[in-house]
Amino acid sequence: MLNCRLQAASADVNSTGQWLKDDAYSVYGVDAATGDTVSCTGSCVDVYAEGLGTATFTHDCQPRDSYYRW
């Protein structure tokens, strides 16, 4: 599940997810765990992915999920 900027205020520290970062973006992955990475396309506002684009999640270099934002 891709959660963008609004999750910054509502991300629960007790959740199983975590913030993942690539070179320019921060994306909250609800099911993210150690070894997970994200790569994003699209716009970035204040380091958060926002607007049109794709977030592709990997675990130990193996593709897991891709999410498209509209």
Number of C-alpha atoms within 10 A of each C-alpha: 14 19 19 17 18 11 16 14 7 8 15 11 8 7 10 11 17 19 18 18 17 12 9 15 23 24 26 23 22 16 12 20 14 10 9 18 22 25 18 22 17 14 15 17 12 10 15 20 26 22 16 12 15 20 21 16 23 17 15 10 10 10 13 13 13 15 13 14 15 7
